[in-house]
Each structure stands twice: as C-alpha cells, then as structure tokens.
Amino acid sequence: MNLVNSSIQGKYIELEETFGAHNYRPLPIVLKKGLGPFLWDLNNKKYFDFLSAYSSLNQGHCHPELLKVLFNQASKLTLTSRAFYNNTLGEFEEFICSLFKYDKVLPMNSGVEAAETAVKLARKWGYEKKGVKMNNAKIVFPKNNFWGRSIAAISTSTNPVAYSNFGPLLSGFEIIPYDNLNFLEEKLKNPDCVAFMLEPIQGEAGIIVPSDGYLSKAKYLCQKYNVLLIADEIQTGLGRTGKMLATDYEDVKPDILVLGKALSGGIMPISAVLANDDVMLCLQPGEHGSTFGGNPLSAKVAKKSIEIIIDEKLSKNAFELGCLFRKSLDNYISKSSIVKLIRGKGLLNGLVIDDDSKENKAWQICIDLMKNGVLAKPTNRNVIRFAPPLVINKTQIQQAIVIIKSTLVKFEQ
C-alpha cells in the first residue's frame, strides 16, 4: 500500500482488498484505459503492457475491429444457449476447423473449461475406442504443468500452493519430468494410458522451452502406443510464439488442440477444443456442455480475433520482434550479475533472475519497472514474464527495452 502514490488509486485498491477475495497479488496500480500495447492509470500515466493479461491480448487492447464486431452483434443477439441453433456459431465452427484442419470444434468459455473438456474427451475415447477398462484410464502430465485451478487441474499440479488443503484430489493422473522422452515412453506403454497433455512451452513454470525435437518425438511415441496427444495452447497459441501455434515449429498436429485467452482478443472469455471425428464424436448430447459456450456474441468475436492475427501478420511480428528482444537482452545479460538468461519464443519470454535468497528480487524489479513505465510480473518466483501484445512495433519494443535495461542496472551489484 505504501507504494501507491495517489489517494484515489489507494481508494480503489482498498475497495478490492476489503470486499474481494485475496486470491491474487496484483501490482499496486489501478488501470483505467488500454489501447494497443499501452495502458493508462488513474493519473493518466502511460505504460507498456508486457503481460497482456497472461497472453490474452495478442491483438492489443480495445482493437477497433473487435469492438466493432462486438457492438454490432451485441445489439442483435448475445445468448441463446445450445438449446437452439443460432446464425453465427456454425460460421465460426467452419472457419476455425478449416484453419486448423480438424473435423470438429467444441466451444467453451474459460481456458480451464476447455482443458477439462479435453481431459473428459480423452477418457471417453479411451473407454469407447481404445478399450480401456472402465475407471482405469490414465492421463500423463509433465511436472510443473499449469492449466487452471479447478479440482482436476490442481490434481495434476506439482505446486503445493495450488493443491495444498484442497483434497481429496482426483486420481487417474500421472506426472513425469518435462522434456524427457524416456519417462514419457515408459508411461505410454501402459495400455491404460489414454492421453499425454502438455504445454508446448510451459508458461507458469517460468517460460520453459523444451529441446528441439521434443514435441515431434512425443507425437511419434503417442502414435506408437495409441495415446492421444493433447496440446494446451491456451497461452502459447494464436501467434504468441511467432507461429500460429507453438506446435507448428515442429509440424506437430495434436490429436486434441486446446485454445483460449487470445481467442477473444481480451474482450470476453472464449475457449475451444478441436479434434477429429474419431475423438470428438465420443461425446453425445447431454454428456458435456456449457450454457454460454458457443454463444452468438463469442462466435463473432472469436472469428474476428483470429482474422486480425492473420490479416495483420501478428505471428510474423511476434517472431521478428521476439528475436530482437532476446538478442538485445542477451547482450545485456552477458555483463550482468543479476540476470542468468532469457528464454522463450516469439513474444513469450522469461527473464531469469539470479535470486536464490528470500529477497524476492524479481518482484522488486517489477515494482521498479512499473514506476518506469513497463508492466510485467514474475512467474515461478524468480522469472519475469515479458509478453506484450503482438501489435507492438519495433520502435515501441526498443523503447521498452531501454526501460527494462535501465531498471535492471539499479539492481546490479
């Protein structure tokens, strides 16, 4: 609270602290406006947004084309539930299936809803198509995975903060090291194994990029043992890593693809699960669904969100500016005493701070970055995630790099 330099900002922070659950630790700043790669606080101070709501704002804040579609559809029809057909959902479904080359899509709302859908779908496929004995299905997850905070999601977590005092947890999930094919193959050999679910780049774990060839070899092993590969591209997908999908780097097509976050361009919760008929048609009416999933408004917004990524070549921009960003910071790191390395792809990057103490240095750096005009947050304690909207341009990212470097200098010993 003592970091708040405005009584009016303090008022809004106090309201949230008093009446809201304490399940987040925000930076002490109150925002009122966003446009493109920028945010403004109540004092009209301008900031670079280098979090993008955890990669939900690939298209930038308040993209005018998205707002146009939103307002237009909102004035006509917003929700019917899936009890009826509507005149927007089918067009979106055809569009996204054609783009990613799947037979079917199941639209949901939040990312964890979509990931839970993938888990249920894989289990059902295992029982009905692979022939696994009822209630014996196993799904493999890498250590340090993160796909939400539902009971199923925390049942796969290896982070005590996520699962402690929330038991009993669910069974049927097995954990292996990330980026380790030997452990993966041993688990896939089990005839009860129905799926391997992973993030192509682990986000909350600290932007962990696997070895070259890991994804393609994992796909090969899944095919070898008749196991579904589920790619959680909620954070990495839709241009963020410099390709439309992070799995595109190795020409891997998952059996089940999970999308979310930037699927709405930051406008509303929209997610989707894609699969071919052999998998998706295991679900029958009444077995899974959502009142708001696939509503007319979200269908229109999601279609336009993807079109913006394609039309504005945001994947290409992310690739090029990501290379520039890492190269510039690599030059700084070579002479730094506090930064170990930077890793990532496209505009999903993690700056690893050398902090083995309890000083919480990454948090303090983020506080100073905020004061200097760049908003970012640590993940996994000592990694600062840098993920600006993909609409940022070269001049803007160079300006942000100057701020980041000058901020880091203060912490050098």
N, C-alpha and C positions, 0 to 999 in steps of 0.2 A: 504494500500500500504506500510506503514512503517513497516509492519510485514514481508515483503519479504526480505530475506537475500541474494538474488542473483540478480545481474543485468540482467542476461539472463532470469530468471523467471519473473522479472519485465517487461521485453520486451514483453513476451507472454501475460501477464495479461493486459498490456496496449493496446495491439492489440485488445483483446476481448472487453475491456471497450470502446475503441474508435469506433470500427466497428460493434460490436454486440449489439443486444437489451439488455436492462438492466432488464430482467425479472427473473434473478436468482441472488442469493447472495452466490457465492462459497467461500470456504475457500481459503486463499491466498497461493495456492500451485499449481505448474504445474507438471503434471504427464506425464511420457513418456513410461512406461512399466508396465505390470502386469503379474503375474504368480501365479496360485493357489490362496492362501489367501493374497498375497502380492502385493504392488505397489511400484514403484520407481519414484522419482522426477528427475529433470534435473541435480541435483548434485549427483545422484546415491544413495541418501539416501533411505533406505528401510522402508516401513510402513506396518502395519497390516491394511487391508481394512475391516473396521467394518460398512460399509454402503452397499457394494455390489450393487452399483447403484440402491438403493431402492429395494433390493432383486431380482435383475435381474441376479445375478451372483452366483446362488446356486452351480453351477458346478465349480466355480472358474474362474479366469482369464485365457483366452487362453488355455482352456483344449485341449490337443493334439489330442484326438479322435474327438472332434468337428472340430478342424482346418483341420484335415484330410478329413472329410466328406465335409466340406465347399470348400476346394480347389478342391477336386475331382469333385464335382457337378458343381462348378463354371466354370470349364474348358469344361463342356459339354452343359449345358443349365441352364439359370438363370431365364428367364421370358418368358411366352407365353401369359399372361393374361388369363382370364377364357373364352376367345372366342374359345379356343381349349382345348382338353384333353392333359395331359402330363403323363409321366410314373413314377412319384414319388408321386403325390398328393393322389391318391387312396390308395396307400400303407400306407401313413401316416394316412389318414382318418380311414381306417380299424383298424390300430394299436391303435389310441387314443380312438376310440369308444369302442373297445373291452376292453381296460384298465379301462375306467371309466364307462362302461356299459350304454352307450347311443346309440340310433339308428343313430343319425346324428351329424355331426360337420360342422360348418361354419367358415373357417379360415379367419382371418383378419390380421392386422399389429400391430397397437398400442393398448395398453390396453383400452384407451377411445373409440377407434373404436369398440372394442368388446363389451364394456359396452353399447354403444349406440345401437349396434345391438340387444342386449338383451332387451333393452327398446322398440325398434321398434317391435321386435318379440312378446313381451308380449302384446303390444297394439293390434297388428293384431290378435293374439289369442283371446283377449278379445272381439273383434268385431265379429270375424268369428266363434268362438267356444262357448264362454260364452254367447254371445248375448247382449253385452253392446251396448247401443245406440251410434251411430256414434259421435265421438268427445267428449264423456263423460268419457272416460277411466281415471282411477286414478291409480297411482303407488305410493306406500308408501316407504319412505326412513327414516333411523334414523338420528337424529341430529348429526352433526359433521362428516357426511359421506364425503368421497372424492373418486372420480373415474375419475378425469381429469379436464380439463379446457375448454372444448367445451361449447357452449351455453346451451346445455341440462344439462351437468354436473354441471355448476355453477348455473343453475336454481334450483337444489336440495340442493345447499350448504347453510350452516348457517354461513359461514365465510365471513364477509364483505370484506375482502381483495380479495376474489375470485369473488364476484358478483358486487361490487360497480362500478358504471359508465359503466356497460356493458349491461344495459337494452335496450329494454324490455325483460324480462326473459320469459321463456316458462311456460305455465300452465299445469295442469294435474298431478302435483307432490304434495304430502302431507308429512309433516315432523312430526315425533314422537320422543320421547326420546329413546335412545339406551338402550337395555336390560330391556325393560318394556313391559311385555306381556299384561297388561290391556289396555294400549293405543293402542297396536297393534291390539287387538281383536276388539276394537271399530271401527277402520278404516277398518278392513277386513269385517265387517258386511255390509258395503256399497256395494250394488250389482254392482256398477260401478267400484269397486276395482279389478284390474286385476293382480297386482303383488306386492310383497314386496321384495325389493332389499337391501342387506346388505353385509358388510364385516364381516366374522366370527370373526375376530379381527380387530378393527379399527386401521389402520396404521398411517395416517397423524394426526389423533386426539390425538395421544400420546401413541400408543400401548395399546388400551383399550380392555381388555379381558372380555367378558360377563360372567354372572353367569353360573355355571354348570346347564345344562338342558335347557338353553335359546334357543339354536338352535333347539333342538328336539321338544320343545313345540311350537316354532314358525312354524316349519314344520307341526305339527299337526293342528294348527289353520288355516294355509293356505289350507290344505286339507279339513278341516271342511267347509270353506267358498268358496271353489273352486277358490282359488287365487294361482298364480304361485309364488314359492319361487326362487328368483334369488340370487345365491351366487357369489359375487365378490371375487374370489380367486386369483386375479392378483398378489397381494403381499403376501398373506398367502399360496398360493398353491405350489405344486411341491416340497414337502419336507421341506419347510421353518420352519413350526411349530412343526416338529417332527412326522408328519404323511404326507402321500402323499397329502391329502387335510386337511385343518383345520376342515372341517365339518365331517371328519372321526372320530373325537373324540367322536361324539355323534351319529355315524352311520346314519347321515342325507344325503339323496341324493336329491340335489336341482332339481327343475324342469328345470332350466337353469343354467348351470355352465359356468363361465367366467374365462378364463386363459390368462396369458400374461407374461411379464417380463422374468422369468427364462425359459419360454418355448423355448427360443432361446439360453440359456446359455450365454447371453450377447453378442452374435455375431451380431444380427440384429433384427429389430422389427418384432415380431411374436406374434399373439394372436389367440384365438379360443373361439367359443361359442358352447357348446354342449347341446343338448336337444333330446327328443324322437320325433317320427314322428308326434304325435298329435299336437305338438307345432311347430317344425321346418318346417313342410310341409305347414304351413300357408303362407310361403314365396314362391312366384312364380318367374320365370325368369323375370329379369328386375326390380324387386322391391327392390333389395338391392344387394350390392356387392362392390368389390374393385379391381382395376387394379392389384395391387401387392399381394393381399390376396391369399394364397394358391399357390404361385409361386413354381416352382420346387426346387429352392435353399432352400427356407424356409421350405418346406415339409421335405426335407432330414435332415436339421439342427434340426428341432423340434423333429423329431423321435429319432435322436441320443441323443438330450438333455435329453429326458425322459428316454431313455435306460441307460444313465450314472447315473441318480438318482437311478434307480432300481438296476443296476449292482454293484454300489459302496456303496449301502446301506446308502445313504445320509440322508434319513429320520431318520433312526436309530441313525446315528451320531449326527444329529441335536437334537434329543430328549435327548440323553445322555449328550452331551456337554452343552446343554441348562440348564439342571438340575444342572450340575456342576457350570456353570456360575452364575446362580441365587443364588445358595447356598453360593458360595464364596462371592458374593457381599452383600447378606443378612447379613452375619457375619460382614462385614464392616459397613453396614447401622445401625446396632444395636448400634453402638458407634458414629455415625456421626451426625453432627449438620447441614449439608447442603443437605443431601440426604434423601428424605422421604421414598422411596421404589423403588423396581424394580419389574416389572411385564412383563409377556409375556409367550410364549410357544415356545419350541424348541429354535432356534437361531433367533427369532424375539423378542427383549426385549427392554423395555424402562426404563431408569433410571430417576426417577422423582426428580428434583432438587427443594429444598425449596427456592423459589425465588419469593416473592410477590412484589418486588421492580422493578424499571426500570433499574437495573444493567445489565440485560441480562447475568446472570451468566452462564447459560448453554452454550451460545456461547463462553464465555471466557474460560470455561473448555475445549471446543472442540478445541480452538486455542492452549491451552497448551498440550492437548492430541496429536495434530498434531506435535508439537515440540518434543514430547517424543516418537513418532513413531506409534500412533494409529489414524486412520482417521475415524471420526464419525461426525454426525451433529445433531443439535437439531430439534425437530418437535414440533409443538404447543407450541413454546416459551421455556418452562422450562423442556422439556423431551428430553433426549439424547437417540437416537435410536442406539442400538447395534445389527447389523445384518451381521455378517461375512459370507463369502462363506461357504457352508456346507462341503467343502473338508478340512476345518481346522481340525487339530488333537489336541489331548489332551495336548500335550506339548506346542503347539503353543498358544492355548487358555489360558493356565496357564501363559505363558509369557505375553500375552496381559492383563490379569487380574492384574498382578503385576504393569504394566504401568498405568492402569486405577486407581488402588488404590493409587499409589504414586502421581499421578496427583491430585486426589481429596483432598489429605491431605493438599496440598498448600492452598486450599480454605476454610479449616475448621477454624472456629473462635476460 
